């Protein structure tokens, strides 16, 4: 696998959903970014690039950071702030 395919990109919303589940099960919100990057690494090592550690680290980091951005963007868009 030479590039991050549609299947890899499709993992981003799945990871956002899993991050939300972790938050609801009691994981403090400050650990959500770390958990998301770790999920990205897990998925990339076992699904996207098994046997290719350099690609797995790159893909996992990209997936994790993308999921963090999507999670943060959605939270900031849909959660009203009291001022």
CORLINUR-V966275 format. One record per residue. N is the residue number from 1. RES is the residue in one letter. NEAR is the number of other ideal C-beta (glycine too) atoms within 10 Angstrom. Layout:
{{N/RES/NEAR} {N/RES/NEAR}}
This chain:
{{1/X/13} {2/X/6} {3/X/7} {4/X/18} {5/X/11} {6/X/6} {7/X/10} {8/X/21} {9/X/12} {10/X/9} {11/X/23} {12/X/22} {13/X/14} {14/X/13} {15/X/23} {16/X/23} {17/X/12} {18/X/16} {19/X/23} {20/X/14} {21/X/10} {22/X/17} {23/X/16} {24/X/8} {25/X/7} {26/X/6} {27/X/14} {28/X/8} {29/X/10} {30/X/7} {31/X/13} {32/X/20} {33/X/17} {34/X/12} {35/X/18} {36/X/25} {37/X/19} {38/X/13} {39/X/21} {40/X/27} {41/X/17} {42/X/15} {43/X/22} {44/X/26} {45/X/18} {46/X/10} {47/X/14} {48/X/21} {49/X/21} {50/X/12} {51/X/7} {52/X/14} {53/X/11} {54/X/8} {55/X/18} {56/X/21} {57/X/15} {58/X/15} {59/X/25} {60/X/23} {61/X/14} {62/X/17} {63/X/26} {64/X/26} {65/X/15} {66/X/20} {67/X/26} {68/X/21} {69/X/14} {70/X/16} {71/X/21} {72/X/13} {73/X/11} {74/X/13} {75/X/14} {76/X/9} {77/X/7} {78/X/7} {79/X/7} {80/X/5} {81/X/5} {82/X/3} {83/X/3}}
